Amino acid sequence: MKKGSLNQISVGANFGINVIFIFLSLCCLIPFLLVLSVSLSSENAVIREGYRLIPTKFSLAAYRLLMRDISQIGRSYGVTIIVTIVGTLGSLMLTALYAYPLYRKDFPFRRFFSMFLFITMLFNGGLVPFYILYTQYLRLKDSILALIIPYLLNPFYAIVMRTFFSTTIPESLIESAKIDGAKEIYILRKIVFPLSLPVFATIGLFTTLVYWNDWFLSLIFISKSSNITIQYYMYKIIMNLQFLLSNPSISGTMAKAEIPGETARMAMAIIGIGPIVLAYPFFQRYFIKGLTIGAIKG
């Protein structure tokens, strides 16, 4: 095949790939724009005309409703950010420290701890023992630690990380480092961690989403409004709005169409998703970095 023909095929293939990814990007972007548009629309217009990408009647009523207690939103955001950062870093560290010994074939209790990890994926003690453990034995009721500790070690992520170690980091590299006099901590910090940035970035992103989107732990462990997360605060607002919409007599003379129900839900989605959209670009940088430094030179 001639060189000109190959260039034409390459240009055509690149154009087709670009068109496909533009289409997929629009499929991801349009729902977000639709949510934003509805949140900026009048409740009456949404009820009458449905969802539209361009608001037919602009209104900030939903955001004004949510901002009535701006101090609580600020506190809840602070709690969520602290829980997400501390929880993600702690989870990555604990997962790595559990997965690394399972990767080492010279670890004498490797099979026992692998089986212990696998069993926890199949069985759990149930919600009542879970609640009793954290409130009566650990005494973490109304503590931010109750929002962090339950998600620190995910068995599935530990298995994924162990598999990554096994398939990416050759044992000969560890043995060479030990022959040169390197200690286990040095090997873990200077060899294993730098070569494992892709799996750290992947698990870190998933763990960040888990902590940021969690509202259930606040529901069962937190009774003080100062320690609730932003997701649980939004959940409480939704419940209050649903109660008002289902009981028009309680809302007084306000018409049902004047209560920002649907638009408030969309506004809460925008407020809740705001900072987390910055997480993926942050981890994406480490995806690329991990791929470039992850090669082992001979």
C-alpha positions in Angstrom: 0.0 0.0 0.0 1.3 3.4 -0.9 2.3 6.0 1.6 -0.4 8.5 0.5 -3.1 5.8 1.0 -1.8 5.1 4.5 -1.9 8.8 5.3 -5.5 9.1 4.0 -6.5 6.1 6.1 -4.8 7.6 9.2 -6.5 11.0 8.7 -9.9 9.3 8.2 -9.4 7.1 11.3 -8.4 10.1 13.4 -11.5 12.0 12.2 -13.8 9.1 13.0 -12.3 8.6 16.5 -12.6 12.4 17.2 -16.3 12.3 16.1 -17.0 9.4 18.3 -15.4 11.0 21.4 -17.1 14.3 20.7 -20.4 12.5 20.6 -19.6 10.6 23.9 -18.5 13.9 25.5 -21.8 15.5 24.6 -23.7 12.5 26.0 -21.9 13.2 29.3 -22.2 17.0 29.2 -25.8 17.5 28.0 -27.4 15.9 31.2 -25.3 18.1 33.4 -26.4 21.2 31.4 -30.0 20.0 31.6 -29.7 19.8 35.4 -28.1 23.2 35.6 -30.9 24.7 33.3 -33.7 23.2 35.4 -32.1 24.5 38.6 -32.2 28.0 37.1 -35.8 27.7 36.0 -39.0 28.7 37.6 -40.8 25.8 39.3 -44.0 26.8 37.5 -42.3 26.7 34.1 -40.8 23.3 34.8 -44.2 21.9 35.8 -45.9 23.4 32.7 -43.3 22.9 30.0 -41.0 20.2 31.4 -37.2 20.1 31.2 -35.4 22.4 28.7 -31.8 23.0 28.0 -32.5 26.7 27.9 -34.7 28.1 30.8 -37.9 29.6 29.5 -38.3 31.6 32.7 -35.1 32.3 34.7 -35.4 32.0 38.5 -33.0 31.7 41.4 -35.8 30.6 43.8 -34.2 27.1 44.3 -30.8 28.5 45.2 -32.4 31.2 47.5 -34.2 28.4 49.3 -31.0 26.4 49.8 -29.0 29.5 50.8 -31.3 30.4 53.7 -28.9 28.6 56.0 -25.6 29.4 54.3 -23.7 28.8 57.5 -24.9 25.2 57.7 -24.0 24.6 54.1 -20.5 25.9 54.8 -20.1 23.7 57.9 -21.4 20.7 56.0 -19.0 21.4 53.1 -16.1 21.6 55.5 -17.0 18.3 57.2 -17.3 16.6 53.8 -14.0 18.0 52.5 -12.2 16.9 55.7 -13.8 13.4 55.6 -13.0 13.0 51.9 -9.4 14.0 52.1 -8.5 12.2 55.4 -10.5 9.2 54.4 -9.0 8.9 50.9 -5.4 9.2 52.1 -6.0 6.8 55.0 -7.8 4.3 52.8 -5.0 4.3 50.2 -2.3 3.9 52.9 -4.2 1.1 54.8 -5.1 -0.7 51.5 -1.4 -0.6 50.3 -0.1 -1.8 53.7 -2.6 -4.8 53.6 -2.1 -5.6 49.9 1.7 -5.5 49.9 2.3 -8.4 52.3 -0.2 -10.5 50.3 1.8 -9.8 47.2 5.0 -11.1 48.9 5.2 -14.8 48.5 7.7 -15.0 51.4 5.0 -13.7 53.9 4.2 -16.7 56.1 0.6 -15.8 56.8 -0.2 -14.8 53.3 -2.9 -17.5 52.7 -4.7 -16.8 56.1 -5.0 -13.0 55.5 -6.0 -13.6 51.9 -8.8 -15.9 53.0 -9.8 -13.5 55.8 -10.1 -10.7 53.2 -12.1 -12.8 50.9 -14.6 -13.9 53.6 -15.3 -10.2 54.5 -16.4 -9.7 50.9 -19.0 -12.5 51.3 -20.4 -12.0 54.8 -21.0 -9.1 57.1 -22.4 -8.7 60.6 -25.5 -6.7 59.6 -26.5 -3.2 60.3 -27.4 -3.6 64.0 -24.0 -5.0 65.1 -22.4 -2.4 62.9 -24.2 0.4 64.7 -23.6 -1.1 68.2 -19.9 -1.5 67.4 -19.4 2.1 66.5 -21.7 3.7 69.1 -21.3 1.6 72.2 -17.9 -0.1 71.9 -15.9 2.5 69.9 -18.0 5.4 71.2 -17.9 7.3 68.0 -21.4 8.6 68.1 -21.5 12.2 66.7 -17.8 11.9 65.8 -16.3 12.7 62.4 -14.2 9.5 62.8 -17.5 7.6 62.4 -17.7 9.0 58.9 -14.1 7.9 58.0 -13.3 4.5 59.6 -16.1 2.4 58.0 -14.7 2.9 54.5 -11.0 2.8 55.3 -10.4 -0.7 54.0 -12.4 -2.1 51.0 -11.6 -5.8 50.4 -12.1 -5.5 46.7 -9.7 -2.6 46.4 -7.1 -4.5 48.4 -7.4 -7.5 46.0 -7.1 -5.1 43.0 -4.0 -3.6 44.5 -2.4 -6.9 45.3 -3.1 -8.1 41.7 -1.5 -4.9 40.4 1.6 -5.5 42.5 1.8 -9.1 41.3 1.5 -8.2 37.6 3.5 -5.0 37.5 6.3 -5.3 40.1 8.6 -8.3 39.4 9.9 -10.2 42.5 13.4 -10.0 41.1 13.3 -6.2 41.6 12.4 -6.7 45.3 15.1 -9.3 45.7 17.7 -7.1 44.1 16.8 -4.3 46.5 17.1 -6.6 49.5 20.5 -7.9 48.3 21.6 -4.3 48.2 20.6 -3.9 51.8 17.3 -2.1 51.4 14.8 -2.4 54.3 11.1 -3.2 53.8 10.0 0.3 54.5 12.5 1.7 52.0 11.4 -0.9 49.3 7.8 0.0 49.9 8.4 3.8 49.8 11.0 4.1 47.1 10.2 1.2 44.7 6.6 -0.1 45.2 4.8 3.2 45.7 6.4 5.1 42.7 5.6 2.1 40.4 2.0 1.9 41.6 0.8 5.4 40.9 -1.8 4.2 38.3 -3.6 1.9 40.8 -3.3 4.5 43.6 -4.9 7.0 41.3 -7.7 4.7 40.3 -8.6 3.5 43.8 -8.1 7.0 45.1 -10.6 8.3 42.7 -13.2 5.7 43.5 -12.6 6.1 47.3 -13.0 9.9 46.9 -16.4 9.4 45.3 -17.5 7.1 48.0 -16.6 9.5 50.8 -18.0 12.5 49.0 -21.3 11.0 48.1 -21.9 9.2 51.4 -24.9 10.3 53.4 -25.9 7.1 55.1 -23.2 7.2 57.9 -24.3 10.7 58.8 -27.9 9.4 59.0 -27.1 6.7 61.5 -24.2 8.1 63.5 -24.5 11.9 63.5 -27.2 13.8 65.4 -25.4 17.1 65.7 -26.0 19.4 62.8 -22.4 20.7 63.0 -21.0 17.3 62.0 -23.3 16.3 59.1 -22.0 16.1 55.5 -23.3 18.2 52.7 -24.9 15.1 51.0 -26.9 14.3 54.2 -27.9 18.0 54.6 -29.2 18.0 51.0 -31.1 14.7 51.8 -32.8 16.4 54.7 -33.9 19.3 52.6 -35.3 16.9 50.0 -37.3 15.1 52.7 -38.7 18.4 54.0 -39.7 19.5 50.5 -41.4 16.2 49.8 -43.3 16.5 53.1 -44.5 20.0 52.2 -45.5 19.0 48.7 -47.4 16.0 50.0 -49.2 18.1 52.6 -50.3 21.4 50.9 -52.3 22.4 54.0 -49.1 22.7 56.1 -47.5 25.1 53.6 -50.2 27.6 54.2 -51.4 29.8 51.4 -48.3 29.1 49.2 -49.4 27.4 46.0 -47.8 24.0 45.2 -46.3 25.3 42.0 -44.5 28.1 44.0 -42.6 25.6 46.2 -39.3 24.9 44.4 -39.5 21.1 44.5 -38.0 19.8 41.2 -35.8 22.9 40.7 -34.5 22.6 44.3 -33.5 18.9 43.7 -31.5 20.0 40.6 -29.9 22.9 42.5 -28.9 20.5 45.2 -27.3 18.2 42.6 -25.3 21.2 41.3 -24.2 22.3 44.8 -23.3 18.7 45.8 -21.3 17.9 42.7 -19.4 21.2 42.6 -16.0 20.5 44.2 -15.9 16.8 43.3 -15.6 17.6 39.6 -12.1 18.8 40.3 -11.0 15.4 41.7 -10.8 13.6 38.3 -8.4 16.1 36.7 -6.2 15.8 39.8 -6.0 12.0 39.6 -5.8 12.1 35.8 -2.4 13.8 36.2 -1.2 10.8 38.2 -2.5 8.4 35.7 -0.2 9.8 33.1 2.7 10.2 35.4 2.4 6.6 36.6 2.4 5.3 33.1 5.5 7.2 32.2 7.6 6.3 35.2 6.2 2.8 35.6 8.6 1.1 33.2 11.5 -1.0 34.5 14.7 -0.3 32.8 16.9 -3.3 32.1 
